[in-house]
């Protein structure tokens, strides 16, 4: 992604999406060559180490992107024993209720 800032990338992708929603020719370009579509939106930007693929989602099959995989850090997870100590409560039965007056 080079020296792009997250906000800058989001702004460019938003502009590609906006143009693709109103310009059929630009939409075809974005689907065929995402890099070229980005270059048309902002010619100063060079996409060299990032591949961006736009998908036409207007048909009966919908494409839902999954979020990036987050690697779990096992050393920060509590063991079953630790969980028992911090979960609260006790093993004792609940107190009996007294009714009447």
Steps between C-alpha positions, in 0.01 A plus 500: 500500500801726494467818700122518496320595814193299593273803459645573156441144382144504635431830322633368168306173528187694588544716191549193279179353645313828447609530138431133431143547624421770239735429207464161327827537307695583817330207676625260231850645535494454879391136466754430224797692644474641852841665478400690187176615665694629800745678268210669324368626834841617621781493240759590766445171681708199401374158598798268490490274805124470541251324279148639514217313332159655457202268462171582329254406772183591308393148395316230694822372662628732772865523604557568869863562595617355828712712732874438516596203716614603846769279641417389852763558763486192717718637778232758588223244528390382842513132584192316621638522855553877469148541363352320800675743734382816322150396396343584836250303697562196712431129496277536808126458450290817505363606839155376591222754488278563795138565429223607722487770749 
